[in-house]
Amino acid sequence: MAKFWLVLLLLLSGCQQAYYSTMEKVGVHKRDILVDRVENAQKSQREAQEQFSSALEQFSALVKYDGGDLQRQYKLTQAEYDACEKSALDVKNRIDAIEQVAEALFKEWQQELKEYSNQSLKRDSERKLSQTRRQYTSLLVTMRQAEATMQPVLSSLKDNALYLKHNLNAQAIGALKGEFGSIERDISRLLAEMNKAIAESERFLTTLKQ
């Protein structure tokens, strides 16, 4: 099994290198790809903010239920959870993609330092590499922290959807009312962490585009 995962990792790594090589042949370098992926991650984070806010609105409507079709309320609640889960996965995948190209970029940058004959230019490039790495590390930490805030919300939304599925009655709504405050706090924290990550992304993009 260990050999299987090692082979798979090597194949994926080879695919990435082939992709970067192909893109460079048409004038698109790793730095350009990194910019695109950070911008894509920003977009995913904003979409996740909207989706989790929508889920909170649906849960608020659910706990205010005062007669009507409970089966429909369950379906809406489940749909919001499914959409949130999809958004969370998209955010994770976008951050993973940033990590892949950033590691490749920094490795290439470090190797190319050996090719300088002008020591002044080499020192300046080393300084910029160090600065960019520090800012990237800060960005990645902030993005992962924002990503992590989605998990407790997803767990709560899933629990509530499951509970409602098997208890389609007014008593179930009463039981879920006590969960609303906690979910509201968790989603507020999620939105704040996402805003931090988006702001950090803007700072990092400014550095890359200089």
N, C-alpha and C positions, 0 to 999 in steps of 0.2 A: 504493500500500500504506500509506503514511504517513497519507493522508487516511482510509483505512478504520479504522485504529486510533484516530485522533482522534475520528471519529464514534462508534465503539464506546465510547470512554472517556466521551464526553459523554452518551451514552445511559445508560450504567451510573450515571454521576453523577446524572443526572436521575431514574433509578429510585430511587436511595438517598434523594434529597431528597423524593421523593413518599412514600416509606416513612416517613421521619422526620415529615413533616407529618401523615400519617394517624395515626401513633402518638400524636403530641402532641394531636390532637383527642380522643383517648380518655384523655388524662391520663398517657400514658407518654412521658417526655422523654428526650433524648439521654443524660443522666446515668444514667437507669434502664436504658437499653439497654446502655450501657457496662458497668454493674455485671453485668448478665446475661451479657454476652459474656466478661467476665473470668472469671466463675464457670464458664462453659462451657469456656473454655480450660483452667482448672484440672482440670476433669473429664477432658478429652482427654489432658492431660499424665499424669494418674494412670493412665489406661487404657493409655497408651503405655508407661509404666513396667512395668506388668503384662505387656504383650505382649512387650516386648523381654526381660524376665526369662524368660518362657515359651520364647522362641526360644533363649535361652542354655541352658535345661534340655534342650531337644531336641537341641541341638548337643553337649552333654555326653553325652547318651545315645548319640548317633551315634558319637562317637569311642571310646566304651567298647564298641562293637559286638563281639559275640563269637559270630557265627553267627546265622542267621535270614534273614528276608526283607529283602534290601537295597532292593528296589523300594519296599517299604512305608516304609523309613527315608527314602528319597529323597522320597516324597510328603509325609511329615510335615515334612521339612526345607523343602520348597518351600512348603507351606501356612503354616508359621511366617513365612517370608520375605514371602509375600503379605500376611499379616495385619500384619506390621510396616510394610510399605510403606503400607498403608491407614491405619494409625495415624499415621504420620509426615505423610501428606497432611492428615489431619484436624486435627492440631496446627497445621500451617501455615495452613490455611484459617481456623481459629479466631483465630489471631494477626492474619491479614489483616483479619478482620472487626472486631477491636478497633481496629486502625489507622484503618479507615474512619470508625467512629463517633467516635473520639477526635478526629480532625482536624476533623470537623464540629462537635463540641462546643466545642472551643477557638476555632474561627473564630467561632461564634455568641457565645460568651462575650466575646471580644475586641470584637466589633462592638457588643454591648449596653453595654459600658463607656461609650460615647459618649452613652448615653441618660440617664445619671445627672445629676441637678441637685444632689444632696447629695454634696459632695466627700469627706466623711469615709467615707461608704458606698462611694463609688467607689474610694477608696484601699484599703479593706479587701477589696473584690472583686478588685482588681488583685493584691493580695498573695496571695490565695487561688488566683487563676488561675496565678500564677507558681509557687507551691508545688506545685500539682497537676500542672502541666506537667513540673516537675523530677522528681517521683515517677513520672509516666507514662513519661518518657524512660528512667529507670532500669529500670522494669518491662519496657519494650519491648526494651531491650538484653539484659536477662537472659533474656527469653523467646526471642529470636532466637539467643542463644548456646546455649541448651538445644536448640533446634530443629536447629542446625548439628551438634550431637554425634550426631544420628541418622544423618547421611549416611554417615560412614565405616563404621558398623555395617551399614547397609543394603547398601553396596557389598561388604563382606566376606561377608555372608550370601548375597547373590546369586552371588558368585563360587563359594562353596562348593556351593551348590545346582546350579549349572551343571556344576561339575567332577564332582560325584557323579552327575548325570544321565547323563554320557557315560563314566563309569568305575565301574560298579556291581560293585566287587570289593573284596576285603580290602586290597589295596595302596592303593586310593583312600582308605580309612579311615585308613590309616597316614599318608598324605600330609596329611590334614586335621587330624590330631592336633596338628601344629605350629602350626596356626592358632588353636587354642582359647585359649591364653593371651592372645593379642592381642585377640581378640573379647571375652573376659571383662573385660579392662582397659577396653576401649572402652565396654562396657555399664555397668560400674561408674561410669565418668565420666559417662555419659549419665544414669544414675539420680541422681547427685549434682547435676548441673546442673538437672535437672527439679525436684529438691527446692528448689533455690535460687529457681527461677522461681515455684514454688508459694508459697513463703514471701514473696517479693516481691509476689505477687498479693494475699496476705492483708493486707499493709501498705497497699497501694494501695486495696483495698476498704474498709479502715477509714477512710481519708481521705475517700473518696467518700460513705460512709454517714453521716459526721458531720453 
